[in-house]
Amino acid sequence: MNKKGVIKYLQNNEFNIQKAFATYTIVEVAFENYAKTDIINGIEFGPVFAYFDFSDRYPFYQIIRQDAISGISDKLYADFLKNQKSLDRVFNQSRKLTKKIDQAWKIYDKNNSQEEIFSIFLKILEIASTWWQFAAILEDKGDVINRKIVSKFQGKYKLSSTDAGDLVMKLSHPSEMAIYTEERRQFLNICQYFLNKSKQKERLLKNKYEEIVQDGKISELLKQYEKDFFWFKSDFYKAVKITDFGILADVLREIKTKTSVQIKNEIKEIDKNFKELLKEKQKLRKKIKLSKEELKDIYFAERIIYWTDQRKIEMMKQLYYIYVLFEEIAKSFNIKYRDLAVYTLDEVCLLIRKGIKVNKINLKKRHNSMFIVCEKNKKTQIIYGNEARKLLAVVQSATHKELKGMVASGGGAQKIRGKVCVVSNPEKINFNEGEVLVTSMTRVEFVPMMRKAKAIITDEGGIACHAAIVSREMNKPAIIGTKNATRILKDGDIVEMNMQTGEIRIIKK
């Protein structure tokens, strides 16, 4: 597809746009395999596009044809209706690949030779390539539930689309606590331990970490947390290692601002919110006599929500492994991480096999605007500079002007007013308690902000997305899938969110 063909394609299709912070290398691995996901599910995903501008607040844009995303999940649902086992069969294939990636990682340690590190890196990337073909299946973040199932409940029970969505979400909420909620609970338990042990608290306040980790019980708590959540602080750009001392530093910050009673109350609130979700689910299932077809639909919805949550965990673990090794490669060849981050996959392979580096002129060019075109069985195209910016403008010109989305969680309110804070990279912004978090889509690293937020608004997302699951378990007001919130809303805007209709109104700029 030449430049004219790309422009025509962009003009004639509607696109799903998501914004984040990522390396070029992992985007190429993901998108080259998104482009050939038909190998797994029989649906042609078509060309997949991306835009990078590391000087922008949103360095990376994911640009995928909307009907391709919907088509894959619609086929998944159609296959499920024919054969209920088909869903779990696909899910299990993805899980097997994750286990292979985990096994490949297990041979890594700090004493690996350079050759061993390169070998592990390439092995993980090889397996990950197939895993990303499965990952494409859930790119709609459960919006298939809204399209195929919520509409049925809306018609049968004479409900508004918001009330029907709320009903389906309650009926299909997983019976296991989301991993993000579980992480917070486990962390608070560590905090509580220190508040109950005055001597250990005193050591913590004096930063005597080496003495603290000698305590068997504390060491056990820390090791368990590291085992369960070693990937938790990493993102799509870089791995952040979780260590004993790092956890203790986080605990210290927490107990300096909260009392034992406050932490106990937060743990109780977490448990209460989750129990109420399950209680409401059981209550509704007794109240509403669901038909066999409806039970099947709710099972599909529950599995999609659970799988989407697991997909995120599998993805973040994989990225952690890759980026730890990425740092090792950067050190081995004395290359700045930010420069290695814009290497193509072929260039990374050439580097580790033959020691060939990308010249500085190309690196400088890539740190500015790049538009990426990934097509099945074709070499990835990179378009630079003004031409790249023009292509992004073509995509953005079709953005919706109406500011409205789907209510993922009412949070017990009919209307919410608050001050907007637009966030792309959570590490590079000061988010204040009680502000309205506005972002393209939430990810693991957004969870601390979500706890502080008065409400949440996202561009993207479906019933099973991260923002929907976490906001429901936090009982936090959230409107998702607006398509354009990050473009229309600005820092400091005062907005009113209608938690009945999903409409968002700017009260004051």
Buried (B, 14 or more C-beta within 10 A) or exposed (E): EEBEEBBEBBEEBEBBBBBBBBBBBBBBBBBBBBBBBBEBBEBBBBBBBBBBBBEBBBBBBBBBBBBBBBBBBBBBBEBBEEEEEBBEEBBEBBBEBBEBBBEBBEEBEEEBEEEEBBBBBBBBBEBBBBBBBBBBBBBBBBBBBBBBBBBBBBEEEEBEBBBBBBBBBBBBBBEEBBBBBBBBBBBBBBBBBBBEBEEBBEBBEEEEBEEBBEBEEBEEBBEEBBEBBBBBBBBBBBBBEBEBEBBBBBBBEBBEEBEBEBBBEBBEEBEEBBEEBBEEBEEEBEEEEBEEEBEBBBBBBBBBBBBBBBBBBBBBBBBBBBBBBBBBBBEBEEBEBBBBBBBBBEBBBBBBEEEEBBEEEBBEBBBBBBBBBBBBEEEBBBBBEEEBBBBBEBBBEEEEEEBBBBBBBBBEBEEBBBBBBBBBBBEEEEBEEEBBBBBBBBBBBBBEBBBEBBBBBBBBBBBBBBBBBBBBBBBBBBBBBBBBBBBBBEEEBBBBBBBBBBBBEBEEE
